[in-house]
Amino acid sequence: MSIRIGIYGYGNLGKGVELAIGQNPDLTAVGVFTRRAPETVKTLTGLPVYPADEAIKMQKEIDVMILCGGSAFDLPEQTPYLARYFNVVDSFDTHAKIPQHAAAVDAAATGAKTTALISAGWDPGMFSLNRLYASAILPCGNDYTFWGKGVSQGHSDAVRRVEGVQDARQYTIPVQAALDAVRAGENPVLQTAEKHERVCYVVAKEGADKAKIEREIKTMPNYFADYHTTVYFITQEELDRDHAGLPHGGFVIRSGATGKNGEHKHVIEYSLKLDSNAEFTSSVLVSCARAAYRLNQEGVYGCKTLFDIPPAYLSAKSREELLVTML
């Protein structure tokens, strides 16, 4: 039986989900739900487009709804609401607010007997899993996470929501000296600003107060306030020409020690280098939709994260195939 997927939101992430579903024969895309006028939206593969506020009418036709909105403003409202009607998967990535988001989603999903898998992607998501695995294996040690160089979709979306901003891209860049020290096993104590810098390329609307825009960006909590942030104002033509792609990536490193006196040093490193942040994140969301459906079929309800999912549930392969090909 094919698992039927709805796509809620149709920006870069939604388009990536549409394409990723096409790579998974056990999944079927039902359609796209958008807040825009449906007749103005043309999907990449010819999927039908429906008004977002009519999604609930198709409850019986969708096994899992993948939510493709932004973490700053969309998902805190959309995920709890839609979890009352569907199994859902989202990519909520405001780390500091994940417990709060999880509680709201859990209340909705538990009461509705749906399964809601939140904060799926690569960080939070795949990086989270690797932090867990590495710290469990090397309990005496330190975790380090470096993001970039690349475009952060969530941070770019947050910048675009600032009053007076027409368009924007935000790059996260690791501080190379810090990365080198960690890889060398030096276990440095690093403050937030010592690990990354953030660079924003902003297209301001005509007549907008650029000084005010820059101030709001640099003081934005959970996004830029704790980092060294540089804001460049450029034209729309420059943004389209020089910053059209969505590359990203990063590193999760655990530096630890074993032995009677910690004499043996170990470094675990997991890295990603992504041509398209959106398409990779979308691919994680799609595999998680499969897992959410399987959990729901077993009567596992409420809010879940990648920590709660048996790894085999993410794969289209059977347990027997996994034992033969991957174990």
N, C-alpha and C positions, 0 to 999 in steps of 0.2 A: 504494500500500500504506500502510495506517495504521500508525504507530509505536505500539507497545503500551507503556504506562507503568504501573509499579507505584508506589504511594505508601507509603513506610515511615515510619510515625509519623502521628498524626492529631490534632495540636493546631491552633493557628491557621494555621501554615504548611501543614500537610497539607490542611486545608480549603480554603485558598487555591489550592493546586495542583489540587485536585479541580475547583474552579470554573474555573480558567484553562485546563485541558485542554478543557473544554466550549466554549471560545472558539476552539479550533484544530482545524478539521475534519480535519487530517492526523494527529491524535493520538487515541488511545483509552485510557481509563483501565481497567486490568484489575481493580484492587481495592486495598484498604487493608490494610496489615500493622501490627498493633498489639501492644504488650506487655500491654495490658489484656485482660480477657475479651471476646472478639469479640462475644458476645451483648449486651454492655452498650454497644456503640458503634453509633450510628445515623448513617450518612453523609448528607450534604446532598442527594445526587442518587441515592441508592439503590445505591451501589456495594457489592459484597460485601466483607466484612471477614474477614481471616484472622489466625491467630496469627503473631506476628513470627517465631517460631522455625521456622515451616513455609514461609517464603519460598523457601528453596532448592529445595523440591520443585516450585516453579513456574518454575524457571529457563528452560525452553523456551517459556513463555508470555509472557515479559516481555522487551522489547527494551532498556528503560532503567528503572532503579529510581531514583526521586527520594527522597533521604533528608531527612526533615523534623525531625530531632532537634536538640538544642542543641549548641553548640560547646564548652561547658565540660566536659561529661561524655559525651555520646552519640557525636558524630561521630568523635572520635579513635579510638574502638574500632569503630564501625559501618562507617565508610567503607572502611578497609582490609579488614575482614572480608568485606563484601558485594561489594567489587570483585574478589574471587576468583571470583565467580559471575555477576555482572551488569555491564553498563555502568551507571555510577552518576553522579549529580549531587548535590553537596551545597552548603550555604551556610556552610561553616566560616568564622567571622569573627573569630577571635582573631589579629589581624594579626601579632603577635610570634611566633606559633607556626606560621604558614603554611608556612615552609620545612620544618620538622620533619614536619608533617602531610603535605605533598606527598611527601616521601621515603618515608614509610610506605605511602602509597597507591600510589605509583609502583611500589614493589617488588611489591605484591600484583597490581596491574592488568597490569603488563608480563608477569609470569609466567603470568597467566591469559589473556592476549591480549584483555583488555577495555579499554574507554576510560572513564577516571574524570575527570570535570570537577569540580574543587573550587572553593570560595570564590566561588561564583556568587551574585549578589544585586546590591545597589546600592553597598555599601562593606563589604568588597571586592566588586568586580564592575564596575558601570557607572562608578562614580567612579574606579576603578583605570584603566580604559580612557581616561577623559578626562584623568587626570594624565599618562598616557603620551603621548597625542596632543599635549597642550599643551606638554609639556616638549621633545618632539621638534621642534615648530614654533618654539618660543622657547627655545633652549638657554641663552641668557643671561637668567636670571630665577630666580624663586622660586615654589615650589608652596605653596598653602595649602588646607587642607580644614577646613570647618566643618560640624558635624552638628547638626541640630535646628532649632527646638525640636521634640522628639518623643520617643516611647517607643521605647527600644531593646529589642528582643525578647531578644537575647543577654544583655544586662546584667540585664534583669529576671529572666531564667531563672537567672542566676548568683546573684542575691540570693535567689530562692526556694529555692535549694539550701543556703543558710546554715541551720545548725541553729537551730530555734526560730521560723523564718519560716513563716507560713501562706500568705501571698500577698504580691505586691509589684509595683510598677511603677517603672521608672527612666526619668527624663527627662534628655536631654542638651540643654543650652541654650548657644548661642554667646554669647560676650562681645561685645556690640554695638560697643564702642569698637575692638576688634581687627578686627572685620569691616569697619568703616568705613575704618580705616587701610589695609587691604589693597586695598579697592576703589578707594581714592584713589591707588593706585600708590606708596605710601610704603615698601613692602618692609620692614615691621617685622620684627625678630627676636623671635619669640614663643615662650615656654616653653609646655609643655603646659597648665599651669594658667591661662595667660593667654588661652587660646583658648576654653575651655569650662568650664562647671560642670556637675556632675551632682547631680540631686535624686532622692531615693528616697522613695517612699511605701510603708510597710511595715505589714503586718498581722502582729502577733506572736501565736504560739500562747499559749494560756492558761498562765500561770506561767513563760513564757520570760524569760530574762535580757536585757532590752532593751539594757542597756549593752554586754553582750558581743556582741549582734547588731550594734549600731552600730559597734563596734570592728572586727569581722571584715569588715564591708562596706567601711569606709573604708581598710582596709589590704590589701584584696584585690589582688594583683598583676595587671597587664594589664587591669584593669577600673576600679578606683577609686583605687589608691594614689597615682597621679600627678596627681590632680585635686582641686579644691576640691569636696568632696562633703557634701551636707546630707541627713540622714535624718529623716523625719517618721514617727511612728507614728500610724496611724489605724485605724479599725474596718473590718471587712469591708464593712459597709453603705456607708461613705464611699468605699471603694475602688471598689465596684461602681457607685455613683452618679456619682462624679466622674471616674473614670479607666478607664472601660470601653473607650474607643476605643484605636486603635493608630496615631495620626498620626505622621508623621516627615518627614524631608527634610534638605536641607543644600545646601552649595555647594562646588564645586571651583574654585579660582581660580589662574590662572598670571599673574604679573606679570613682564613681561620687556621687553627693549629690543632694537632693531635699529639699523643704521646704523654708520658708521665709528667714531663715538665713543659709540654707544649713545644718540644724541640723540632717537630716536623711541621713545616708550613705548607699550606695548600691554598690555591686560588681557583675558584669556580667562576667561569665567565659565560654568560649567555648574551648573544648579540643579535640584533636585527638591522638589516639595511634594506630600506623599502623604497622602491620607485614611486609607489602611490600609497600614502598613508590611508586614504579613504578606502581603496580597494582591499588593502590588507585587513583593516579593521572590519570591513564588510564581510570578509571571508571568515573571520573569527565569529562574528555574529551569526552567520549562517550555520556554522558547525554547532554553535550553542543552541540554535533553534531546534536542531535534531535532538540534542540532549534534553532540552526543556520538554519537548513532546514525550520522550521516553519516560522521564521522571513523572510527568503528569499521568501517563498511562498506568503507572505503578501506584498512583495515589499519593505521590509526594507533592504536597502543596506549599504555597507560601513563597517568600523571597529567597532566592538562592544566588550564589556567586560561583565562580569557577572553582573555589575551594571545596564546594559541596558536590561537585559532579565527578562520578567515576570517569576516568579518562576514556575508557572504551565507549562511553555514551556519546562522545563527540564524533566518533568515526562511523562512516557508513559500512565499514567492514564488520563481519560477525566476529564473535569471540574466538572462534576456531581459526578464522583467517588471521586475526591479530596474533595469536600464539605462533602461527607458522611464519608469518612475514615480518613481525616487528619485535617479538620478545627475544 
